[in-house]
Amino acid sequence: MEISGIISAIVIGIVIGVLGRLVVPGRQRIGLLLTIVVGIVAALAGTLLAARFGLAETRGVDWAEWGVQTALAAVGVVALDRAAGGRRRR
């Protein structure tokens, strides 16, 4: 992967992390940095999943790939939020 690919993955990851956080209802107890990390991981994993299932090669905007990435980010935000909630209650 070239440096431009890494930079674009980070930028897309930030957007995906924010979208994933917006999809989850209520207040989340994780910070912005963790949201960005979740978004970057979700963007990379979503791209791999979309390529695996043939959703990455479409004309125009890859809405299916973005949907997979956003869903993975939402799952990651919920998982970290629940983990953070469990730690703070003790």
C-alpha positions in Angstrom: 0.0 0.0 0.0 1.4 3.4 -1.0 1.5 6.4 1.3 -1.4 8.0 -0.6 -3.5 4.9 0.1 -2.6 5.0 3.8 -3.5 8.7 4.1 -6.8 8.2 2.3 -7.6 5.2 4.6 -7.0 7.5 7.6 -9.2 10.2 6.2 -12.0 7.8 5.2 -11.5 6.1 8.6 -12.2 9.4 10.4 -15.4 9.9 8.4 -16.5 6.3 8.9 -15.8 6.5 12.6 -17.9 9.7 12.9 -20.7 8.1 10.8 -20.6 4.9 12.9 -20.9 7.0 16.1 -23.8 9.0 14.7 -25.7 5.7 13.8 -25.5 4.5 17.4 -28.3 6.1 19.5 -27.6 7.8 22.8 -24.4 9.1 24.3 -21.2 7.1 23.9 -18.6 7.0 26.6 -15.6 6.7 24.3 -13.5 9.6 23.2 -12.8 11.0 19.8 -9.5 9.3 19.4 -11.0 5.9 20.0 -13.8 6.8 17.6 -11.2 7.6 14.9 -9.3 4.4 15.6 -12.5 2.4 15.3 -13.3 4.2 12.0 -9.9 3.4 10.5 -10.1 -0.3 11.5 -13.7 -0.4 10.2 -12.7 1.3 6.9 -9.9 -1.2 6.3 -11.9 -4.3 7.4 -15.0 -3.0 5.4 -12.8 -2.6 2.3 -11.6 -6.2 2.7 -15.1 -7.6 3.2 -16.5 -5.6 0.3 -13.7 -6.9 -2.0 -14.3 -10.5 -0.7 -18.0 -10.3 -1.6 -17.6 -8.4 -4.9 -19.0 -5.1 -3.6 -15.8 -3.0 -4.1 -15.8 -2.9 -7.9 -18.8 -0.7 -8.8 -19.2 2.3 -11.0 -19.5 5.6 -9.2 -19.7 5.9 -5.5 -19.2 2.6 -3.6 -22.3 2.9 -1.4 -22.3 -0.8 -0.5 -18.7 -0.6 0.7 -19.4 2.5 2.7 -22.5 0.8 4.2 -20.3 -2.2 5.3 -17.7 0.2 6.7 -20.2 2.3 8.6 -21.9 -0.8 10.0 -18.6 -2.2 11.2 -17.8 1.2 12.8 -21.1 1.2 14.6 -20.5 -2.2 16.0 -17.0 -1.2 17.1 -18.4 2.0 18.8 -21.0 0.0 20.6 -18.5 -2.7 21.7 -16.0 -0.1 23.1 -18.8 1.9 24.7 -20.0 -1.2 26.6 -16.5 -2.1 27.6 -15.9 1.5 28.8 -19.2 1.4 30.7 -18.3 -1.8 32.4 -15.0 -0.4 33.6 -16.4 2.9 35.0 -19.2 1.2 37.1 -16.7 -0.5 39.4 
